[in-house]
Amino acid sequence: MSKKRVVIAGMGFGGLRAAKALSGSDVELIMIDRNNYHLFQPLLYQVATAGLEEEAVAYPLRALTRRWRGSSFMLAEISSVDLDGKRVLTDAGPVKYDYLVVAAGSRTNYFGMESVAAHAFDLKRLDQAEDLRNHILLMFEHASRETDSHRRSALLTFVIVGGGPTGVEFAGALRELIVYVLSQDHPTISAAETRIVLVEAADSLLTAMPADLRKYACEKLQSMGVEVLLDSRVVGATAESVELFGGTVISSHTLFWSAGVAAAELAGYLKGVERGVAGRIVVQPDLTLLNYPEVFVVGDMACCYEEGVPLPMMAPVASQQGDYAARMILARERGGALPPFHYFDKGSMATIGKSSAVAAAAGFKFRGYVAWLAWLLLHLYYLIGFRNRLVVMMNWTYAYWFQERQVRLITAKKRRAVSV
């Protein structure tokens, strides 16, 4: 009797956990991704702010498959899914499946604002982090020789949209890069000349956190020199300006967007399925598609309701769902089943700067150095590969003691829609 074939589409956090749980079992496992590496997205902002090398936050997928019995990897772009024919259609040819785990993640959601999409940077891919780092370093290079005061100010103004963990962490890291490194590299530019504006539509940052931690994060960023604009939202952008609702215009050549995500494009390739908010695919309590019990959708693509509310698009949700989908497949192959999926919220955390973070877990709240240390250890734990952990730890240690960022390399001089 031939083994059942399980195909995993996408190797983010959900796909990786599903693959790990299925590896070595009595199934044929095929993993498909457009990239040949797993990307640890929570640390992408540190690549963008010259704190880490690109390869420190990525791990080659074939290095995993060679250790996992019965598994193989395919580098391919998925163009469609034939649900009735049980086939994944890719640019490398069709792939048949007995079970399919769809885990393609998310894309940036600009909420239909084409001007913002055209001019904003985001952090979903490895090349985007390098692109943003190049841009930040180039802004200082051009500002150092700019004689027009208005233009110089615009080059040194950085607008960040979204007060969630990514926006807060990027704002803090960028401020430290400017104060401790770039203002030293460029003697003609003082840190006081630069401006970082964090724009959030809600009335507080880190809305998933307890109120006192939200207040602490806001006050900490402000004490570092970050301007925090609450109850504000961006409605448009040009190459040299950002427009806020109400008519305020901020002169800036740099707009970083972290204010929303939507299901990946692959969600649109699944025809005849129900979709929820942000284009996410509505799934059954066991994470399968209605009428297609062999197809599981996990992570950011899945619209899974608990107590009438869809689960957040976060890495912990994706990881738990990927693990659940794998265990459900194995249970079915043994003639059993599992109870409906239930997300166990382990808490949330965000780092603000050196020795400063906020964390809430299991009814406990932490802030400052203890939360920062917990954040470091947790991210090191979830990184894949001993080398990556070692490199990241060494970079963090060096930065902590010497206030230095080593990866200040401009690897491309192309700047998107910016004229200087």
Residue, then its C-alpha position, 0 to 999 in steps of 0.5 A: m500500500s502506497k503512502k499518503r502524500v501530504v503537500i504543504a504550500g508555504m513554509g512560514f511558521g505554520g508550514l514549518r511546524a506542520a512539516k516538523a510534526l509530519s517528518g518521519s511519520d508514515v506519509e510522503l511529505i512534499m514542501i513547496d515554497r517560492n523561496n528556498y529558505h524559512l524566514f524568521q520574520p520577527l527579526l526582519y526589522q533588525v536586518a533593516t536597521a543594520g543590526l543583523e545580516e540577512e542570512a542570520v534570520a533565514y534557514p535553507l529548507r533543503a537543510l531541513t528536508r535532508r534530515w527529515r525522513g520521507s520528506s522533499f522540498m520543491l522550489a516553485e511558485i504556486s499558480s492555482v489549486d485544483l480542489d476537485g482534482k486534488r492538485v497543486l498547480t505550480d510553475a514546475g508542474p502539477v503536484k498531486y496530494d492526498y492531504l494539503v496544508v495551505a500555509a502561504g502566510s500574508r501580504t501587506n494590506y494598504f487598504g486600497m491606497e495606491s499612492v501609499a503602496a507605491h511609495a511605502f516600504d514594508l517588511k515581509r520578505l528578506d529583500q525588502a529588509e535589505d532594500l529598506r536598510n539601503h534606503i535609510l543609509l542613503m538618506f544620511e549620505h544624501a543629507s550630509r551633502e544637502t544644502d537646502s534646509h527643507r530638503r535636508s529635513a525631509l531626507l532625515t524624517f522617517v514616518i512609521v505607520g502602525g503601532g503594533p509590535t513591528g512598528v514599535e520595535f522598528a521605531g526603537a531600533l531606528r532611533e538607536l541606529i541614528v543616535y549611536v551610529l549614523s550620527q557618529d558616522h556623519p559628523t555634519i548630522s546631529a541626532a537632534e536634526t532627525r525625526i521619527v514619527l510613529v503614526e497609529a490610528a488607535d488611541s494607544l500603541l500595542t493595543a493587545m497589551p494591558a493599558d499600563l504596558r501600552k502607556y509605558a511603551c509610548e512614554k519610552l519611545q517618546s523619551m528616546g525622541v520618537e514622535v508618537l501620533l495617536d488617533s491619526r492615520v495616513v491617507g496618501a503619500t508621494a515620493e517626498s511627503v506623507e499625508l495624514f487624515g485632516g490635511t497634515v502633510i509631513s515632508s519625508h522621503t521614507l514611509f514604512w508601513s506596518a499597519g495591516v496585513a491580508a491573506a497571501e495571493l494564494a487565497g484567491y486561487l482557491k475557488g468557491v471557498e468562503r472568505g472573511v476579513a482581509g481576504r482570509i479563508v473561512v475554515q471549519p473548527d478542525l481547520t479544513l475547508l467546507n466540503y474538502p476535509e483533506v484541505f487544511v488552511v493554517g496561519d494568516m490565510a485562515c479565518c478561524y473563529e473563536e468566541g465569534v472573533p477571528l484569531p489574530m494573524m500572528a506567528p504563535v497562531a500559525s505555529q499552533q495551527g500547523d502542528y494541529a493540522a499535522r496531528m489531525i492528518l496522522a490521527r485520521e490515518r490511524g482511524g481517529a480524530l481530534p477535538p476542534f482546534h483551540y488557540f492557547d494564548k501564551g501572551s505577547m511581547a515587544t522590545i522598545g530599545k536597549s534593556s527595554a521591552v514589554a511582555a504580558a503572559a499567563g496573567f503576569k506583566f513585565r516591562g523594562y530589563v526583565a521583559w527585554l531579556a525574556w524577549l531576547l531568549l525567546h527569539l533565540y529559542y525559536l530561531i532555526g539553526f545553531r549557527n543562526r542563534l550564535v550569530v544573532m547572539m554575538n551581534w546582540t552582545y556586540a551591539y549591547w556593549f559597544q553601541e555599534r551596528q556592523v551591517r552598515l552596507i549599502t548593497a544597492k544604490k537604487r532608491r524607489a521613487v525618490s529624487v535627490 
